Amino acid sequence: MKLTTLRSCREISAFVLAREDRALSFAERWAIRLHFLMCEACPRFEKQVLTMRQAMSNWRNYRDSDSDEPK
């Protein structure tokens, strides 16, 4: 396996977003972990992405339960 160099914040944010759609490779997951040890902004970005995912899930559940009621 080829060792990767340190990734930029742009690359790490792309990995964080890609994780929503697909499973990341071991090298990609490792790059995220390594980068998070040295960067303050990227872990905050990941937290924001997770918050948005939870909010969208709550919104979908709210809309689904609201549409079951007769008007």
N, C-alpha and C positions, 0 to 999 in steps of 0.2 A: 504494500500500500504506500502510496506517495504521501509524504508529509506536506501539508499545505502551509503556505505562509500566512501571516496575519491578514485577515480580511478587513476591508474598509467598512465603515458604518453603512454605506449604501448597499454593499453586498450582504451584510448581516440583516439589514431590514428586509431585503428581498427574500432571504431564507426564512425569516420570521413569517412573512406573508405567504410564502410558498407552503409552509407547514400547515396552513389552513386547508390546502387543496391536495397535498400529497405527503407521503412519508419521506422524510429526509434521509439521506445516506448517513452512515456513521461519520464520515469526514465533514459533512455539513453540520451535523449536530455538535461535533467536537469544535468546529470553527466558531459556532455560536457561543459555546461555553467558554472558550478561551477569550473571545472578544469581550464577553460580559464581565470578565475579571478585570479588564482594563478600562472599560468605558462606562460612564454613568448614564449617558443618554439612551443607549440601545435597550437596556433592561426596562427603562421607563416606557420606551416605545412598545416593547413586548407587552407590558402591563396594560397599555392603552388598547392594544389589539385584542387582548383577552377580555377587557372591559366591554369593548364594542361587540365582541362575539356574544357575551352574556346578555347584553342589552338587546341585541337582535333576537336572541332566543326567547327572552322574556316578552318582547313585543310580538313575536310570532305566536307564542302561547296565548297571549292576551287577545290577539285578533281572532285566533281559532276558537277560543272559548266564547268570545263576544258574538261571533257569527252563528253560534248554535241557538242563541235565544231568538224567539220570534219577535218581530217588530210590530 
